[in-house]
Amino acid sequence: MNKTELVDFIAKQNDCSKVEAEKAINLFTNSVIEAVSEGNDVSLLGFGNFTINAVEARKGINPKTKEPLQIEAYNQVRFKVGQKLKDAGNSNTGKSGKSVASKLKNAKAKK
């Protein structure tokens, strides 16, 4: 589902206009981005947590030229899924009617 589809979904589920739904999505995403840029973690019970992890500088290798290079330290934003969202993902069978677990099982059986 892309942003346009999400706007349509929210508008339909909440009996509001698409403009209001898009404004709500933009408010949420902009607020999370601003909070994270200020160094704050964002925790939404049941949905998940946005956290910042510092990644230390390290040596690397350019895969094309095989030359060594120095990778600078940076902050990485991570998202850890909450239990309600995790449960929702595991209970949904999707459009095909098959769960992800059964698809993986069938794929392994074919090999």
C-alpha positions in Angstrom: 0.0 0.0 0.0 1.5 3.3 -1.0 0.7 6.8 0.4 -2.2 7.5 -2.0 -3.8 4.1 -1.1 -3.3 4.7 2.6 -5.0 8.2 2.3 -7.9 6.5 0.6 -8.1 3.8 3.2 -8.0 6.2 6.1 -10.6 8.5 4.5 -12.9 5.5 4.0 -12.4 4.0 7.4 -12.9 7.2 9.3 -15.5 8.9 7.2 -13.4 12.0 6.5 -12.1 13.7 3.4 -8.9 12.6 1.6 -7.4 16.0 2.3 -8.0 15.5 6.1 -6.6 12.0 5.9 -3.4 13.2 4.0 -3.0 16.0 6.5 -3.1 13.5 9.4 -0.5 11.3 7.7 1.7 14.3 7.1 1.4 15.5 10.7 2.4 12.1 12.0 5.4 11.6 9.7 6.6 15.1 10.1 6.3 14.9 13.8 8.2 11.6 14.0 10.9 13.0 11.7 11.3 16.2 13.8 11.4 14.3 17.1 14.0 11.9 15.8 16.1 14.7 14.3 16.1 16.3 17.8 17.5 13.1 19.2 14.3 11.8 20.8 12.9 8.3 20.7 9.2 7.9 19.7 7.3 5.1 21.4 3.8 4.2 20.4 2.4 1.4 22.6 1.3 -1.5 20.4 2.6 0.0 17.2 6.3 0.3 17.7 9.3 2.4 18.6 11.5 4.7 16.6 15.0 4.9 18.1 18.4 6.3 17.1 21.4 4.0 17.2 24.9 5.4 16.8 27.0 3.5 14.3 30.7 3.9 14.9 33.2 4.7 12.2 34.8 1.7 10.6 37.1 0.5 7.8 35.5 -0.9 4.7 36.3 -2.0 1.2 35.0 -0.5 -2.0 33.5 -3.6 -3.7 34.2 -2.3 -7.2 37.8 -1.2 -6.8 38.7 -3.4 -3.8 40.4 -0.3 -2.3 40.1 0.2 1.5 38.1 3.2 2.7 37.0 4.8 5.9 33.2 4.8 6.6 32.3 7.7 8.8 30.2 7.4 12.0 26.5 8.1 11.7 23.2 7.8 13.5 20.8 5.2 12.2 17.0 5.4 12.8 15.6 2.0 13.7 12.0 0.8 14.1 11.0 -2.0 16.4 7.5 -3.3 15.7 5.1 -3.4 18.7 3.1 -6.5 19.7 -0.3 -5.4 18.3 1.3 -4.6 14.9 3.3 -7.9 15.0 0.1 -9.9 15.8 -1.8 -8.1 13.0 0.9 -9.0 10.5 0.9 -12.7 11.6 -2.9 -13.1 11.6 -3.4 -11.6 8.1 -3.5 -14.0 5.2 -3.3 -11.3 2.5 -4.9 -11.1 -0.9 -3.9 -14.7 -2.0 -5.6 -16.3 1.0 -2.4 -18.0 2.1 -0.4 -17.0 5.1 3.3 -16.0 4.8 4.3 -19.1 6.8 2.5 -21.5 4.5 4.0 -19.8 1.4 7.5 -20.3 2.9 6.7 -23.9 3.8 5.5 -24.6 0.2 8.6 -22.9 -1.3 10.9 -25.0 0.9 9.0 -28.2 -0.1 9.4 -27.5 -3.8 13.2 -27.3 -3.5 
